[in-house]
Amino acid sequence: MDSGSTISDSNIDSELFTMNADMEVIDPESQVELEEKTRLINQVLELQHTLEDFVSSLHEVLSLSVLLQQLNTCQRTIKCTAEKGGGEGK
């Protein structure tokens, strides 16, 4: 194209091209690439949120596990104390 020509002056089929947000002409291959990149970015963001949810759940499970270990220790201590106290009274 020379400097005086416009898109409408050219032989470009307008149905094969789209405009991006900056009003630039995007050819079909670039449009497909852009859509694929957008899809991949959205997929990565979804996976990131899934990972964050998983990590949060894992932290909750670990906290509960520590709590249960502490309760089991207390229960064993109480049981041992009760057995020693019950054996001396007999």
N, CA, C and O atoms as a GROMACS GRO file, in nm:
protein
  360
    1MET      N    1   0.083  -0.117   0.000
    1MET     CA    2   0.000   0.000   0.000
    1MET      C    3   0.088   0.124   0.000
    1MET      O    4   0.189   0.129   0.069
    2ASP      N    5   0.048   0.223  -0.077
    2ASP     CA    6   0.121   0.349  -0.073
    2ASP      C    7   0.064   0.434   0.039
    2ASP      O    8  -0.037   0.398   0.099
    3SER      N    9   0.129   0.546   0.068
    3SER     CA   10   0.089   0.625   0.184
    3SER      C   11  -0.050   0.686   0.168
    3SER      O   12  -0.111   0.722   0.268
    4GLY      N   13  -0.101   0.698   0.047
    4GLY     CA   14  -0.233   0.757   0.028
    4GLY      C   15  -0.344   0.655   0.027
    4GLY      O   16  -0.461   0.694   0.027
    5SER      N   17  -0.313   0.527   0.025
    5SER     CA   18  -0.418   0.427   0.016
    5SER      C   19  -0.473   0.393   0.154
    5SER      O   20  -0.406   0.416   0.256
    6THR      N   21  -0.594   0.340   0.158
    6THR     CA   22  -0.655   0.298   0.283
    6THR      C   23  -0.694   0.152   0.270
    6THR      O   24  -0.681   0.092   0.163
    7ILE      N   25  -0.740   0.096   0.379
    7ILE     CA   26  -0.780  -0.044   0.377
    7ILE      C   27  -0.894  -0.064   0.278
    7ILE      O   28  -0.897  -0.164   0.206
    8SER      N   29  -0.986   0.030   0.274
    8SER     CA   30  -1.099   0.015   0.183
    8SER      C   31  -1.056   0.025   0.037
    8SER      O   32  -1.125  -0.026  -0.051
    9ASP      N   33  -0.940   0.090   0.011
    9ASP     CA   34  -0.888   0.099  -0.126
    9ASP      C   35  -0.820  -0.030  -0.169
    9ASP      O   36  -0.804  -0.055  -0.289
   10SER      N   37  -0.780  -0.112  -0.074
   10SER     CA   38  -0.705  -0.232  -0.106
   10SER      C   39  -0.799  -0.345  -0.145
   10SER      O   40  -0.921  -0.329  -0.142
   11ASN      N   41  -0.742  -0.458  -0.181
   11ASN     CA   42  -0.819  -0.576  -0.220
   11ASN      C   43  -0.840  -0.671  -0.103
   11ASN      O   44  -0.867  -0.789  -0.125
   12ILE      N   45  -0.828  -0.623   0.019
   12ILE     CA   46  -0.841  -0.707   0.138
   12ILE      C   47  -0.988  -0.737   0.161
   12ILE      O   48  -1.072  -0.647   0.159
   13ASP      N   49  -1.020  -0.863   0.182
   13ASP     CA   50  -1.158  -0.904   0.213
   13ASP      C   51  -1.184  -0.869   0.360
   13ASP      O   52  -1.122  -0.927   0.449
   14SER      N   53  -1.276  -0.776   0.384
   14SER     CA   54  -1.298  -0.729   0.521
   14SER      C   55  -1.352  -0.838   0.613
   14SER      O   56  -1.338  -0.825   0.735
   15GLU      N   57  -1.411  -0.943   0.562
   15GLU     CA   58  -1.462  -1.050   0.646
   15GLU      C   59  -1.349  -1.135   0.704
   15GLU      O   60  -1.369  -1.205   0.803
   16LEU      N   61  -1.231  -1.129   0.643
   16LEU     CA   62  -1.119  -1.210   0.690
   16LEU      C   63  -1.036  -1.140   0.796
   16LEU      O   64  -0.946  -1.201   0.854
   17PHE      N   65  -1.064  -1.016   0.823
   17PHE     CA   66  -0.986  -0.940   0.919
   17PHE      C   67  -1.077  -0.883   1.027
   17PHE      O   68  -1.194  -0.854   1.002
   18THR      N   69  -1.021  -0.868   1.146
   18THR     CA   70  -1.096  -0.806   1.255
   18THR      C   71  -1.013  -0.692   1.309
   18THR      O   72  -0.896  -0.676   1.274
   19MET      N   73  -1.073  -0.612   1.394
   19MET     CA   74  -1.003  -0.500   1.454
   19MET      C   75  -0.981  -0.531   1.602
   19MET      O   76  -1.069  -0.586   1.669
   20ASN      N   77  -0.863  -0.495   1.652
   20ASN     CA   78  -0.842  -0.513   1.796
   20ASN      C   79  -0.882  -0.385   1.869
   20ASN      O   80  -0.934  -0.293   1.807
   21ALA      N   81  -0.859  -0.379   2.000
   21ALA     CA   82  -0.902  -0.265   2.080
   21ALA      C   83  -0.834  -0.136   2.038
   21ALA      O   84  -0.889  -0.028   2.058
   22ASP      N   85  -0.715  -0.144   1.979
   22ASP     CA   86  -0.643  -0.026   1.934
   22ASP      C   87  -0.678   0.011   1.791
   22ASP      O   88  -0.612   0.095   1.729
   23MET      N   89  -0.783  -0.054   1.737
   23MET     CA   90  -0.829  -0.029   1.601
   23MET      C   91  -0.726  -0.066   1.495
   23MET      O   92  -0.720  -0.003   1.390
   24GLU      N   93  -0.646  -0.167   1.523
   24GLU     CA   94  -0.551  -0.219   1.426
   24GLU      C   95  -0.613  -0.340   1.360
   24GLU      O   96  -0.690  -0.414   1.422
   25VAL      N   97  -0.579  -0.361   1.234
   25VAL     CA   98  -0.630  -0.477   1.162
   25VAL      C   99  -0.555  -0.602   1.209
   25VAL      O  100  -0.432  -0.602   1.214
   26ILE      N  101  -0.630  -0.707   1.241
   26ILE     CA  102  -0.570  -0.833   1.284
   26ILE      C  103  -0.606  -0.939   1.181
   26ILE      O  104  -0.724  -0.962   1.153
   27ASP      N  105  -0.504  -1.004   1.126
   27ASP     CA  106  -0.532  -1.109   1.028
   27ASP      C  107  -0.585  -1.233   1.100
   27ASP      O  108  -0.567  -1.246   1.220
   28PRO      N  109  -0.650  -1.323   1.027
   28PRO     CA  110  -0.712  -1.440   1.090
   28PRO      C  111  -0.614  -1.527   1.170
   28PRO      O  112  -0.650  -1.578   1.276
   29GLU      N  113  -0.493  -1.545   1.121
   29GLU     CA  114  -0.395  -1.626   1.195
   29GLU      C  115  -0.359  -1.561   1.327
   29GLU      O  116  -0.348  -1.629   1.429
   30SER      N  117  -0.342  -1.429   1.325
   30SER     CA  118  -0.311  -1.358   1.449
   30SER      C  119  -0.428  -1.364   1.545
   30SER      O  120  -0.410  -1.372   1.666
   31GLN      N  121  -0.549  -1.359   1.491
   31GLN     CA  122  -0.669  -1.368   1.574
   31GLN      C  123  -0.675  -1.503   1.643
   31GLN      O  124  -0.707  -1.512   1.762
   32VAL      N  125  -0.645  -1.609   1.569
   32VAL     CA  126  -0.645  -1.744   1.627
   32VAL      C  127  -0.538  -1.754   1.736
   32VAL      O  128  -0.562  -1.810   1.842
   33GLU      N  129  -0.420  -1.699   1.709
   33GLU     CA  130  -0.312  -1.700   1.809
   33GLU      C  131  -0.354  -1.624   1.933
   33GLU      O  132  -0.331  -1.668   2.045
   34LEU      N  133  -0.415  -1.508   1.913
   34LEU     CA  134  -0.460  -1.426   2.026
   34LEU      C  135  -0.565  -1.499   2.109
   34LEU      O  136  -0.560  -1.496   2.232
   35GLU      N  137  -0.661  -1.564   2.043
   35GLU     CA  138  -0.763  -1.640   2.114
   35GLU      C  139  -0.701  -1.757   2.190
   35GLU      O  140  -0.742  -1.786   2.302
   36GLU      N  141  -0.603  -1.823   2.130
   36GLU     CA  142  -0.536  -1.936   2.196
   36GLU      C  143  -0.458  -1.887   2.318
   36GLU      O  144  -0.461  -1.951   2.424
   37LYS      N  145  -0.388  -1.774   2.304
   37LYS     CA  146  -0.315  -1.718   2.418
   37LYS      C  147  -0.411  -1.680   2.530
   37LYS      O  148  -0.384  -1.706   2.648
   38THR      N  149  -0.523  -1.619   2.493
   38THR     CA  150  -0.622  -1.581   2.593
   38THR      C  151  -0.677  -1.704   2.663
   38THR      O  152  -0.693  -1.703   2.785
   39ARG      N  153  -0.706  -1.809   2.589
   39ARG     CA  154  -0.757  -1.933   2.646
   39ARG      C  155  -0.655  -1.993   2.743
   39ARG      O  156  -0.690  -2.039   2.852
   40LEU      N  157  -0.528  -1.993   2.702
   40LEU     CA  158  -0.423  -2.050   2.786
   40LEU      C  159  -0.402  -1.968   2.914
   40LEU      O  160  -0.382  -2.023   3.022
   41ILE      N  161  -0.408  -1.836   2.902
   41ILE     CA  162  -0.394  -1.750   3.019
   41ILE      C  163  -0.507  -1.777   3.116
   41ILE      O  164  -0.485  -1.788   3.237
   42ASN      N  165  -0.629  -1.787   3.064
   42ASN     CA  166  -0.744  -1.816   3.152
   42ASN      C  167  -0.730  -1.952   3.218
   42ASN      O  168  -0.767  -1.969   3.334
   43GLN      N  169  -0.678  -2.048   3.144
   43GLN     CA  170  -0.658  -2.182   3.200
   43GLN      C  171  -0.553  -2.179   3.311
   43GLN      O  172  -0.571  -2.244   3.414
   44VAL      N  173  -0.445  -2.105   3.290
   44VAL     CA  174  -0.340  -2.093   3.392
   44VAL      C  175  -0.397  -2.026   3.518
   44VAL      O  176  -0.368  -2.068   3.629
   45LEU      N  177  -0.477  -1.921   3.499
   45LEU     CA  178  -0.537  -1.853   3.614
   45LEU      C  179  -0.631  -1.946   3.690
   45LEU      O  180  -0.634  -1.945   3.814
   46GLU      N  181  -0.707  -2.026   3.619
   46GLU     CA  182  -0.796  -2.122   3.684
   46GLU      C  183  -0.716  -2.226   3.762
   46GLU      O  184  -0.753  -2.263   3.873
   47LEU      N  185  -0.607  -2.273   3.703
   47LEU     CA  186  -0.522  -2.370   3.772
   47LEU      C  187  -0.456  -2.308   3.895
   47LEU      O  188  -0.439  -2.374   3.997
   48GLN      N  189  -0.419  -2.181   3.884
   48GLN     CA  190  -0.359  -2.112   3.998
   48GLN      C  191  -0.460  -2.104   4.113
   48GLN      O  192  -0.424  -2.127   4.229
   49HIS      N  193  -0.584  -2.071   4.083
   49HIS     CA  194  -0.687  -2.065   4.188
   49HIS      C  195  -0.712  -2.203   4.247
   49HIS      O  196  -0.732  -2.217   4.368
   50THR      N  197  -0.712  -2.304   4.162
   50THR     CA  198  -0.730  -2.441   4.210
   50THR      C  199  -0.616  -2.480   4.304
   50THR      O  200  -0.639  -2.542   4.408
   51LEU      N  201  -0.494  -2.444   4.267
   51LEU     CA  202  -0.378  -2.473   4.351
   51LEU      C  203  -0.388  -2.399   4.484
   51LEU      O  204  -0.359  -2.456   4.589
   52GLU      N  205  -0.429  -2.273   4.480
   52GLU     CA  206  -0.444  -2.197   4.604
   52GLU      C  207  -0.549  -2.261   4.695
   52GLU      O  208  -0.529  -2.269   4.816
   53ASP      N  209  -0.660  -2.308   4.636
   53ASP     CA  210  -0.763  -2.376   4.715
   53ASP      C  211  -0.709  -2.505   4.775
   53ASP      O  212  -0.736  -2.538   4.890
   54PHE      N  213  -0.632  -2.579   4.695
   54PHE     CA  214  -0.573  -2.705   4.743
   54PHE      C  215  -0.477  -2.679   4.858
   54PHE      O  216  -0.480  -2.750   4.959
   55VAL      N  217  -0.392  -2.579   4.845
   55VAL     CA  218  -0.295  -2.546   4.950
   55VAL      C  219  -0.368  -2.506   5.078
   55VAL      O  220  -0.328  -2.544   5.188
   56SER      N  221  -0.474  -2.429   5.064
   56SER     CA  222  -0.553  -2.388   5.180
   56SER      C  223  -0.614  -2.509   5.250
   56SER      O  224  -0.610  -2.520   5.372
   57SER      N  225  -0.670  -2.600   5.171
   57SER     CA  226  -0.727  -2.723   5.228
   57SER      C  227  -0.620  -2.807   5.295
   57SER      O  228  -0.643  -2.864   5.401
   58LEU      N  229  -0.504  -2.815   5.235
   58LEU     CA  230  -0.394  -2.892   5.291
   58LEU      C  231  -0.352  -2.834   5.426
   58LEU      O  232  -0.325  -2.909   5.520
   59HIS      N  233  -0.345  -2.703   5.436
   59HIS     CA  234  -0.309  -2.640   5.563
   59HIS      C  235  -0.413  -2.671   5.671
   59HIS      O  236  -0.378  -2.696   5.787
   60GLU      N  237  -0.541  -2.671   5.633
   60GLU     CA  238  -0.645  -2.707   5.729
   60GLU      C  239  -0.630  -2.850   5.777
   60GLU      O  240  -0.641  -2.877   5.897
   61VAL      N  241  -0.603  -2.942   5.686
   61VAL     CA  242  -0.586  -3.083   5.721
   61VAL      C  243  -0.465  -3.101   5.812
   61VAL      O  244  -0.471  -3.176   5.909
   62LEU      N  245  -0.356  -3.032   5.781
   62LEU     CA  246  -0.236  -3.042   5.865
   62LEU      C  247  -0.262  -2.988   6.005
   62LEU      O  248  -0.215  -3.045   6.104
   63SER      N  249  -0.336  -2.878   6.014
   63SER     CA  250  -0.369  -2.822   6.145
   63SER      C  251  -0.454  -2.919   6.226
   63SER      O  252  -0.431  -2.939   6.345
   64LEU      N  253  -0.553  -2.980   6.160
   64LEU     CA  254  -0.637  -3.078   6.229
   64LEU      C  255  -0.556  -3.201   6.270
   64LEU      O  256  -0.581  -3.259   6.376
   65SER      N  257  -0.462  -3.240   6.188
   65SER     CA  258  -0.378  -3.355   6.221
   65SER      C  259  -0.295  -3.328   6.346
   65SER      O  260  -0.284  -3.413   6.434
   66VAL      N  261  -0.238  -3.209   6.354
   66VAL     CA  262  -0.160  -3.172   6.473
   66VAL      C  263  -0.249  -3.170   6.596
   66VAL      O  264  -0.210  -3.218   6.703
   67LEU      N  265  -0.370  -3.115   6.582
   67LEU     CA  266  -0.463  -3.112   6.694
   67LEU      C  267  -0.500  -3.252   6.740
   67LEU      O  268  -0.505  -3.279   6.860
   68LEU      N  269  -0.526  -3.341   6.646
   68LEU     CA  270  -0.559  -3.479   6.682
   68LEU      C  271  -0.442  -3.550   6.750
   68LEU      O  272  -0.463  -3.628   6.842
   69GLN      N  273  -0.322  -3.524   6.705
   69GLN     CA  274  -0.204  -3.583   6.770
   69GLN      C  275  -0.194  -3.535   6.914
   69GLN      O  276  -0.164  -3.613   7.004
   70GLN      N  277  -0.219  -3.406   6.936
   70GLN     CA  278  -0.213  -3.351   7.071
   70GLN      C  279  -0.322  -3.413   7.158
   70GLN      O  280  -0.297  -3.446   7.274
   71LEU      N  281  -0.442  -3.428   7.104
   71LEU     CA  282  -0.551  -3.491   7.180
   71LEU      C  283  -0.519  -3.635   7.214
   71LEU      O  284  -0.546  -3.680   7.326
   72ASN      N  285  -0.463  -3.708   7.120
   72ASN     CA  286  -0.424  -3.848   7.146
   72ASN      C  287  -0.319  -3.856   7.256
   72ASN      O  288  -0.325  -3.945   7.341
   73THR      N  289  -0.225  -3.766   7.254
   73THR     CA  290  -0.121  -3.763   7.358
   73THR      C  291  -0.184  -3.736   7.495
   73THR      O  292  -0.151  -3.802   7.594
   74CYS      N  293  -0.276  -3.640   7.499
   74CYS     CA  294  -0.344  -3.609   7.625
   74CYS      C  295  -0.425  -3.729   7.673
   74CYS      O  296  -0.425  -3.762   7.792
   75GLN      N  297  -0.493  -3.793   7.581
   75GLN     CA  298  -0.576  -3.909   7.618
   75GLN      C  299  -0.488  -4.021   7.673
   75GLN      O  300  -0.524  -4.085   7.772
   76ARG      N  301  -0.374  -4.046   7.611
   76ARG     CA  302  -0.283  -4.151   7.661
   76ARG      C  303  -0.230  -4.114   7.799
   76ARG      O  304  -0.218  -4.201   7.886
   77THR      N  305  -0.198  -3.988   7.820
   77THR     CA  306  -0.148  -3.942   7.950
   77THR      C  307  -0.254  -3.962   8.057
   77THR      O  308  -0.225  -4.010   8.166
   78ILE      N  309  -0.376  -3.924   8.026
   78ILE     CA  310  -0.486  -3.939   8.122
   78ILE      C  311  -0.510  -4.087   8.152
   78ILE      O  312  -0.532  -4.125   8.267
   79LYS      N  313  -0.506  -4.170   8.049
   79LYS     CA  314  -0.529  -4.313   8.066
   79LYS      C  315  -0.420  -4.375   8.153
   79LYS      O  316  -0.449  -4.453   8.244
   80CYS      N  317  -0.295  -4.338   8.126
   80CYS     CA  318  -0.183  -4.392   8.206
   80CYS      C  319  -0.195  -4.347   8.352
   80CYS      O  320  -0.170  -4.425   8.444
   81THR      N  321  -0.231  -4.222   8.372
   81THR     CA  322  -0.246  -4.168   8.508
   81THR      C  323  -0.360  -4.240   8.580
   81THR      O  324  -0.347  -4.276   8.698
   82ALA      N  325  -0.470  -4.262   8.510
   82ALA     CA  326  -0.585  -4.330   8.572
   82ALA      C  327  -0.551  -4.474   8.605
   82ALA      O  328  -0.592  -4.525   8.710
   83GLU      N  329  -0.475  -4.542   8.518
   83GLU     CA  330  -0.438  -4.681   8.544
   83GLU      C  331  -0.344  -4.690   8.664
   83GLU      O  332  -0.356  -4.781   8.746
   84LYS      N  333  -0.254  -4.597   8.675
   84LYS     CA  334  -0.162  -4.599   8.790
   84LYS      C  335  -0.237  -4.568   8.918
   84LYS      O  336  -0.211  -4.630   9.022
   85GLY      N  337  -0.328  -4.474   8.912
   85GLY     CA  338  -0.406  -4.438   9.031
   85GLY      C  339  -0.502  -4.549   9.070
   85GLY      O  340  -0.524  -4.572   9.189
   86GLY      N  341  -0.558  -4.618   8.974
   86GLY     CA  342  -0.653  -4.728   9.002
   86GLY      C  343  -0.583  -4.851   9.055
   86GLY      O  344  -0.641  -4.925   9.134
   87GLY      N  345  -0.461  -4.874   9.015
   87GLY     CA  346  -0.386  -4.992   9.059
   87GLY      C  347  -0.338  -4.976   9.202
   87GLY      O  348  -0.328  -5.076   9.273
   88GLU      N  349  -0.309  -4.856   9.246
   88GLU     CA  350  -0.258  -4.834   9.381
   88GLU      C  351  -0.369  -4.849   9.484
   88GLU      O  352  -0.342  -4.886   9.598
   89GLY      N  353  -0.492  -4.820   9.446
   89GLY     CA  354  -0.603  -4.827   9.542
   89GLY      C  355  -0.648  -4.970   9.569
   89GLY      O  356  -0.723  -4.992   9.664
   90LYS      N  357  -0.608  -5.063   9.492
   90LYS     CA  358  -0.653  -5.202   9.509
   90LYS      C  359  -0.574  -5.277   9.609
   90LYS      O  360  -0.600  -5.394   9.633
   0.00000   0.00000   0.00000
